[in-house]
């Protein structure tokens, strides 16, 4: 079976749509970050960047597990830890800022 035939065979499976959708979500975070930075005229990482990272990373991790690709799966899962940790830090910072405003 040629590489093209194998590629088309994988694309014909429903799980391939999960992988493609995950990759599109994951890639869209860069556009979100770029637009936010251009609007502020400064480098900014909006919270939505991390949510898109989690959604896209989780979907591509599911796809990697389906493909039984341990290298791809470990890369996605380790990324998910970073994305979740960033949201935890943002939440902590927002809580601290809100507490300062009340004082």
C-alpha positions, 0 to 999 in steps of 0.5 A, a space after each residue: 500500500 502506498 503512503 497516499 493510499 494509507 493517508 486516504 484510508 486514515 482520512 476516511 475514518 471518523 476518528 481522523 475528523 477528531 484529529 483534524 478538528 483538534 489540530 485546527 483548534 490548536 492552530 487557531 490559538 496562534 491567530 487569537 494570540 496574534 490578533 490580541 497582540 496587534 490590538 494592544 500593540 504589545 505581546 499578549 497571551 489571552 486566556 482563550 489561547 489556553 482554552 484553545 490549547 487545552 481543547 486542541 491538545 486533548 482532541 489531538 491526544 485522543 487521536 494519538 491514542 487512537 493511532 497508538 502513537 506514544 511519542 505524539 501522545 506523550 507530547 500532547 499530554 505534557 503540553 496539556 499539563 502546561 496549559 492547565 497550569 497556566 490557567 491555574 496561575 491566571 485564576 490565582 492572579 485574578 483572585 489576588 487582584 480582585 482581593 486587592 480591589 476590595 481592600 
